[in-house]
Amino acid sequence: DGQAIGADGFVWWRLGEGVWMRSDVVDETGDCAGVRVVQP
């Protein structure tokens, strides 16, 4: 439901409250650039 740039320089996807997945360990499809930016 959101994305953020981590201190490590990676994009992190927020899948739900308190659940984050680093972008380099998943295969994204669709309009990922359109996912809103959130504060971690």
C-alpha distance matrix in Angstrom:
0.0 3.8 7.3 10.7 14.3 16.0 19.6 20.4 19.5 16.8 13.3 11.0 7.5 5.7 5.5 6.3 8.8 11.1 10.1 10.0 11.4 13.6 13.5 17.2 17.2 15.2 16.0 13.3 14.1 13.4 12.3 10.3 12.0 10.6 6.9 7.4 9.1 8.8 11.8 12.0
3.8 0.0 3.8 7.0 10.7 12.7 16.3 17.4 16.2 13.9 10.3 8.4 5.9 4.9 7.1 8.2 9.8 11.2 10.5 9.3 10.6 12.0 11.9 15.7 16.4 14.9 15.9 13.3 14.6 14.0 12.2 9.4 10.2 9.4 5.6 5.1 5.6 5.6 8.8 9.4
7.3 3.8 0.0 3.8 7.1 9.4 13.1 14.0 12.5 10.2 6.7 5.5 4.5 5.7 8.8 10.7 12.0 12.2 11.2 8.8 9.4 9.6 9.3 13.0 14.4 13.5 14.7 12.4 14.3 14.2 12.3 8.9 9.1 9.7 6.5 6.3 4.9 5.8 8.2 8.5
10.7 7.0 3.8 0.0 3.8 6.2 9.6 11.0 9.6 8.3 5.7 5.3 6.7 7.8 11.5 13.0 13.3 12.8 12.4 9.6 10.4 9.7 10.1 13.3 15.1 15.2 16.8 14.9 17.3 17.4 15.4 11.9 11.2 12.4 9.8 8.7 5.6 5.7 6.4 6.6
14.3 10.7 7.1 3.8 0.0 3.8 6.8 7.9 6.0 5.7 4.6 6.1 9.0 10.9 14.4 16.2 16.5 15.3 14.7 11.5 11.5 9.6 9.9 12.3 14.8 15.5 17.2 15.9 18.6 19.1 17.2 13.6 12.6 14.5 12.6 11.8 8.6 9.1 8.9 8.6
16.0 12.7 9.4 6.2 3.8 0.0 3.8 5.1 5.3 5.5 6.2 6.5 10.0 11.5 15.0 16.5 16.3 14.3 13.9 10.6 11.0 8.9 10.5 12.3 14.4 15.9 18.3 17.6 20.8 21.7 20.2 16.5 16.0 17.9 15.6 14.8 11.6 11.0 9.7 8.0
19.6 16.3 13.1 9.6 6.8 3.8 0.0 3.8 5.4 7.6 9.5 10.2 13.8 15.1 18.5 19.8 19.1 16.8 16.8 13.8 14.1 11.9 13.6 14.7 16.8 18.9 21.4 21.0 24.2 25.3 23.7 20.0 19.3 21.3 19.2 18.2 14.7 14.0 11.9 10.3
20.4 17.4 14.0 11.0 7.9 5.1 3.8 0.0 3.8 5.6 8.8 9.8 13.6 15.6 18.7 20.5 20.5 17.9 17.2 13.8 13.1 10.2 11.8 12.0 14.2 16.7 19.3 19.5 22.9 24.5 23.3 19.6 19.2 21.8 19.8 19.5 16.4 16.1 14.7 12.8
19.5 16.2 12.5 9.6 6.0 5.3 5.4 3.8 0.0 3.8 6.8 9.2 12.9 15.4 18.6 20.7 21.1 19.1 18.1 14.5 13.5 10.3 10.6 11.1 14.1 16.1 17.9 17.7 20.8 22.1 20.7 17.1 16.3 19.0 17.6 17.5 14.5 15.1 14.3 13.2
16.8 13.9 10.2 8.3 5.7 5.5 7.6 5.6 3.8 0.0 3.8 6.2 9.7 12.7 15.5 18.0 18.9 17.1 15.5 11.7 10.2 6.8 6.8 7.6 10.6 12.3 14.3 14.1 17.4 19.0 18.0 14.3 14.1 17.0 15.3 15.8 13.3 14.1 14.0 12.6
13.3 10.3 6.7 5.7 4.6 6.2 9.5 8.8 6.8 3.8 0.0 3.8 6.6 9.8 12.7 15.4 16.6 15.4 13.8 10.1 8.8 6.2 5.5 8.0 10.6 11.1 12.7 11.7 14.7 15.9 14.6 10.9 10.8 13.4 11.5 12.2 10.1 11.2 12.0 11.1
11.0 8.4 5.5 5.3 6.1 6.5 10.2 9.8 9.2 6.2 3.8 0.0 3.8 6.5 9.4 11.9 13.1 11.8 10.0 6.3 5.6 4.5 5.5 8.7 10.0 10.4 12.7 11.8 14.9 16.1 15.2 11.4 12.2 14.0 11.3 11.8 9.9 10.0 10.6 8.9
7.5 5.9 4.5 6.7 9.0 10.0 13.8 13.6 12.9 9.7 6.6 3.8 0.0 3.8 6.1 9.0 11.0 10.7 8.4 5.6 5.2 6.2 6.5 10.2 10.7 9.7 11.6 10.1 12.7 13.7 13.0 9.4 11.1 12.1 8.9 10.0 9.3 9.4 11.1 9.8
5.7 4.9 5.7 7.8 10.9 11.5 15.1 15.6 15.4 12.7 9.8 6.5 3.8 0.0 3.8 5.5 7.3 7.5 5.8 4.5 6.5 8.9 10.1 13.6 13.5 12.5 14.6 13.0 15.2 15.7 15.0 11.8 13.5 13.5 9.8 10.0 9.5 8.4 9.8 8.4
5.5 7.1 8.8 11.5 14.4 15.0 18.5 18.7 18.6 15.5 12.7 9.4 6.1 3.8 0.0 3.8 7.1 8.1 5.5 5.9 7.2 10.5 11.4 14.7 13.7 12.1 13.9 12.5 14.4 15.1 15.1 12.4 14.9 14.6 11.0 12.0 12.5 11.5 13.3 11.8
6.3 8.2 10.7 13.0 16.2 16.5 19.8 20.5 20.7 18.0 15.4 11.9 9.0 5.5 3.8 0.0 3.8 6.1 5.2 7.4 10.1 13.4 14.8 18.1 17.1 15.8 17.7 16.3 17.9 18.1 17.8 15.5 17.5 16.7 12.9 13.0 13.4 11.5 12.8 11.5
8.8 9.8 12.0 13.3 16.5 16.3 19.1 20.5 21.1 18.9 16.6 13.1 11.0 7.3 7.1 3.8 0.0 3.8 5.6 8.4 11.8 14.9 16.9 20.2 19.3 18.6 20.9 19.5 21.3 21.5 20.8 18.3 19.8 18.9 15.2 14.3 14.0 11.2 11.6 10.0
11.1 11.2 12.2 12.8 15.3 14.3 16.8 17.9 19.1 17.1 15.4 11.8 10.7 7.5 8.1 6.1 3.8 0.0 3.8 6.5 10.2 13.1 15.8 18.6 17.7 17.7 20.5 19.7 22.1 22.8 22.3 19.3 20.8 20.6 16.8 16.0 14.9 12.1 11.5 8.7
10.1 10.5 11.2 12.4 14.7 13.9 16.8 17.2 18.1 15.5 13.8 10.0 8.4 5.8 5.5 5.2 5.6 3.8 0.0 3.8 7.0 10.4 12.9 15.7 14.3 14.1 17.0 16.5 19.0 20.1 20.1 17.1 19.1 19.2 15.5 15.6 14.9 12.8 13.0 10.2
10.0 9.3 8.8 9.6 11.5 10.6 13.8 13.8 14.5 11.7 10.1 6.3 5.6 4.5 5.9 7.4 8.4 6.5 3.8 0.0 3.8 6.7 9.4 12.2 11.4 11.5 14.5 14.1 17.0 18.4 18.2 14.8 16.6 17.4 13.9 14.2 13.1 11.6 11.8 9.0
11.4 10.6 9.4 10.4 11.5 11.0 14.1 13.1 13.5 10.2 8.8 5.6 5.2 6.5 7.2 10.1 11.8 10.2 7.0 3.8 0.0 3.8 6.3 8.7 7.6 7.9 11.1 11.3 14.6 16.6 16.9 13.4 15.6 17.0 13.9 15.1 14.2 13.7 14.3 11.8
13.6 12.0 9.6 9.7 9.6 8.9 11.9 10.2 10.3 6.8 6.2 4.5 6.2 8.9 10.5 13.4 14.9 13.1 10.4 6.7 3.8 0.0 3.8 5.7 6.0 7.4 10.6 11.0 14.7 16.9 16.9 13.3 14.8 17.0 14.5 15.7 14.3 14.3 14.7 12.4
13.5 11.9 9.3 10.1 9.9 10.5 13.6 11.8 10.6 6.8 5.5 5.5 6.5 10.1 11.4 14.8 16.9 15.8 12.9 9.4 6.3 3.8 0.0 3.8 5.5 5.7 7.8 7.9 11.6 13.8 13.9 10.4 12.0 14.6 12.8 14.7 13.8 14.8 16.0 14.4
17.2 15.7 13.0 13.3 12.3 12.3 14.7 12.0 11.1 7.6 8.0 8.7 10.2 13.6 14.7 18.1 20.2 18.6 15.7 12.2 8.7 5.7 3.8 0.0 3.8 5.7 7.8 9.3 13.0 15.8 16.4 13.2 14.8 17.8 16.3 18.3 17.3 18.3 19.2 17.4
17.2 16.4 14.4 15.1 14.8 14.4 16.8 14.2 14.1 10.6 10.6 10.0 10.7 13.5 13.7 17.1 19.3 17.7 14.3 11.4 7.6 6.0 5.5 3.8 0.0 3.8 7.1 9.6 13.3 16.4 17.7 14.7 16.9 19.5 17.6 19.8 19.1 19.7 20.5 18.3
15.2 14.9 13.5 15.2 15.5 15.9 18.9 16.7 16.1 12.3 11.1 10.4 9.7 12.5 12.1 15.8 18.6 17.7 14.1 11.5 7.9 7.4 5.7 5.7 3.8 0.0 3.8 6.2 9.7 13.0 14.7 12.1 14.9 17.1 15.4 18.1 18.1 19.0 20.6 18.8
16.0 15.9 14.7 16.8 17.2 18.3 21.4 19.3 17.9 14.3 12.7 12.7 11.6 14.6 13.9 17.7 20.9 20.5 17.0 14.5 11.1 10.6 7.8 7.8 7.1 3.8 0.0 3.8 6.7 10.3 12.5 10.7 13.7 16.0 15.0 18.2 18.8 20.4 22.4 21.2
13.3 13.3 12.4 14.9 15.9 17.6 21.0 19.5 17.7 14.1 11.7 11.8 10.1 13.0 12.5 16.3 19.5 19.7 16.5 14.1 11.3 11.0 7.9 9.3 9.6 6.2 3.8 0.0 3.8 6.9 8.8 7.0 10.3 12.3 11.6 15.0 16.0 17.9 20.4 19.8
14.1 14.6 14.3 17.3 18.6 20.8 24.2 22.9 20.8 17.4 14.7 14.9 12.7 15.2 14.4 17.9 21.3 22.1 19.0 17.0 14.6 14.7 11.6 13.0 13.3 9.7 6.7 3.8 0.0 3.8 6.8 6.9 10.2 11.6 11.7 15.4 17.2 19.5 22.5 22.3
13.4 14.0 14.2 17.4 19.1 21.7 25.3 24.5 22.1 19.0 15.9 16.1 13.7 15.7 15.1 18.1 21.5 22.8 20.1 18.4 16.6 16.9 13.8 15.8 16.4 13.0 10.3 6.9 3.8 0.0 3.8 5.8 8.7 9.1 10.0 13.7 16.2 18.8 22.1 22.5
12.3 12.2 12.3 15.4 17.2 20.2 23.7 23.3 20.7 18.0 14.6 15.2 13.0 15.0 15.1 17.8 20.8 22.3 20.1 18.2 16.9 16.9 13.9 16.4 17.7 14.7 12.5 8.8 6.8 3.8 0.0 3.8 5.5 5.4 7.2 10.8 13.3 16.3 19.8 20.7
10.3 9.4 8.9 11.9 13.6 16.5 20.0 19.6 17.1 14.3 10.9 11.4 9.4 11.8 12.4 15.5 18.3 19.3 17.1 14.8 13.4 13.3 10.4 13.2 14.7 12.1 10.7 7.0 6.9 5.8 3.8 0.0 3.8 5.3 5.4 9.0 10.7 13.5 16.7 17.4
12.0 10.2 9.1 11.2 12.6 16.0 19.3 19.2 16.3 14.1 10.8 12.2 11.1 13.5 14.9 17.5 19.8 20.8 19.1 16.6 15.6 14.8 12.0 14.8 16.9 14.9 13.7 10.3 10.2 8.7 5.5 3.8 0.0 3.8 5.5 8.0 9.4 12.8 16.0 17.3
10.6 9.4 9.7 12.4 14.5 17.9 21.3 21.8 19.0 17.0 13.4 14.0 12.1 13.5 14.6 16.7 18.9 20.6 19.2 17.4 17.0 17.0 14.6 17.8 19.5 17.1 16.0 12.3 11.6 9.1 5.4 5.3 3.8 0.0 3.8 6.2 8.9 12.2 15.8 17.5
6.9 5.6 6.5 9.8 12.6 15.6 19.2 19.8 17.6 15.3 11.5 11.3 8.9 9.8 11.0 12.9 15.2 16.8 15.5 13.9 13.9 14.5 12.8 16.3 17.6 15.4 15.0 11.6 11.7 10.0 7.2 5.4 5.5 3.8 0.0 3.8 6.6 9.2 12.9 14.3
7.4 5.1 6.3 8.7 11.8 14.8 18.2 19.5 17.5 15.8 12.2 11.8 10.0 10.0 12.0 13.0 14.3 16.0 15.6 14.2 15.1 15.7 14.7 18.3 19.8 18.1 18.2 15.0 15.4 13.7 10.8 9.0 8.0 6.2 3.8 0.0 3.8 6.4 10.1 12.3
9.1 5.6 4.9 5.6 8.6 11.6 14.7 16.4 14.5 13.3 10.1 9.9 9.3 9.5 12.5 13.4 14.0 14.9 14.9 13.1 14.2 14.3 13.8 17.3 19.1 18.1 18.8 16.0 17.2 16.2 13.3 10.7 9.4 8.9 6.6 3.8 0.0 3.8 7.0 9.4
8.8 5.6 5.8 5.7 9.1 11.0 14.0 16.1 15.1 14.1 11.2 10.0 9.4 8.4 11.5 11.5 11.2 12.1 12.8 11.6 13.7 14.3 14.8 18.3 19.7 19.0 20.4 17.9 19.5 18.8 16.3 13.5 12.8 12.2 9.2 6.4 3.8 0.0 3.8 6.4
11.8 8.8 8.2 6.4 8.9 9.7 11.9 14.7 14.3 14.0 12.0 10.6 11.1 9.8 13.3 12.8 11.6 11.5 13.0 11.8 14.3 14.7 16.0 19.2 20.5 20.6 22.4 20.4 22.5 22.1 19.8 16.7 16.0 15.8 12.9 10.1 7.0 3.8 0.0 3.8
12.0 9.4 8.5 6.6 8.6 8.0 10.3 12.8 13.2 12.6 11.1 8.9 9.8 8.4 11.8 11.5 10.0 8.7 10.2 9.0 11.8 12.4 14.4 17.4 18.3 18.8 21.2 19.8 22.3 22.5 20.7 17.4 17.3 17.5 14.3 12.3 9.4 6.4 3.8 0.0
